[in-house]
């Protein structure tokens, strides 16, 4: 049974930091590219960052460059998103996604709220 379980979300003040985790099981994690997406109320889901299966290459949306960092631990089957200098507009549900060729899996999401 494939599972992607996100954790680490919560309420944080502007300028603060959070670290999201996504624990994977049920598939060969080390062969999958992994991504973080987010969806704010009334908006479409958008790509935040992704990382290749080996972790050798990463890619970021312009709106998070220099603030967020994606990483993975293939021994622990986990992908992370370190989020720094958070802004109110970063408020959204954050989802992890695993992709290999034409197969993709989604987690259930974790809420991040940036507010004073």
N, C-alpha and C positions, 0 to 999 in steps of 0.2 A: 504494500500500500504506500503510494507516494504521499509524502507530507512535506510541506514547507511551513514552518512555524516562526512567525516574526515575534520579537519582543523588544522591549526597551523604550517604547513610546511613552508619552506623558505630557504633562504641562510644564512649560519652561518659559522663563522671561526672555524678552528680546535681548540678544547678545549672548545668551546662554548656549550650552552644548548638550547634546544627547548622542548616545551610541546605540544604534539599532543592530540587532542580531537576527539572523534567519537560519534556523537549524533545519537541515535537510535529511530526509530518510526515504528509503524505498527505491532509490535509483543511484546510478554511479555518478555521484556528485562531481568527482574530479574530471569528468568528461564533458561537463555542461558549462557553458557560459552563464553567468549570473548577472542579474540586473536588479536595480531598485527603481520602482515607479512610484508616483504619487498621484492622488486624486483629491482635489479640493471640492467642496460643495458647489454643485452647479457647473463644474468644469470637467473636461475630459481628462482621462488618465494620461500622464506624461512621463517620459523617461527622465530619470534623474542621473543615473550613472550605471555603467556596466563594466564587467571585468571578464577577461578570457578565462578559459578553463584552467590554465596553468597559473593565472594571476600575473602574467608578464605584461599585460597591456590593459589600460583602463581608458574610459571615455566618460566625459561629464557634459551635462547640459550647461549652457552658458550661465544660467541663473544660479548655479551652485559652484562654479569653478572658483577655486581658491578658498572655499569654505567647507566643502564636504570631501570626504575621502572614502572610497570603497576598497575593501580588502577581503581576502578569503583565507581560510585555513582548511585545506583539503584533508588533513588528518582528522579534523573535528567536524567535517561536513557542514561548515558554517561560513556564511558570508556576512560581512559587517558594513555598516554605513556610519562613519563618524561625522557628525554634523556640528559645526562650530559657527559662531556668529549668527545664530538663528534670527530670522526676521518674522514678523507676523504673517507675511505672505508665504512662509514655508508651512503654515498650518494646512494639514491634509492627512489623509490616510495613506500610509506608506506600505507598499507591497513589494515582496521579493518575487522574482521570476527566474526560472531556470529554462534554458533553451539549448537544444542540440538538434541540428538539422531541422526536421519538421515537427519535433516534439517540444512542447512547452508546458510548464507547470506554474501555477500561481499559489501564493500563500493567501491567508485570510485577511492580512493587513493589520497594521498597528497605528493607532491614532497619535499624531503629533500636534500639539496645540501650543502656539507661541503667543503669549499674551501677558501683559502686565496686570 
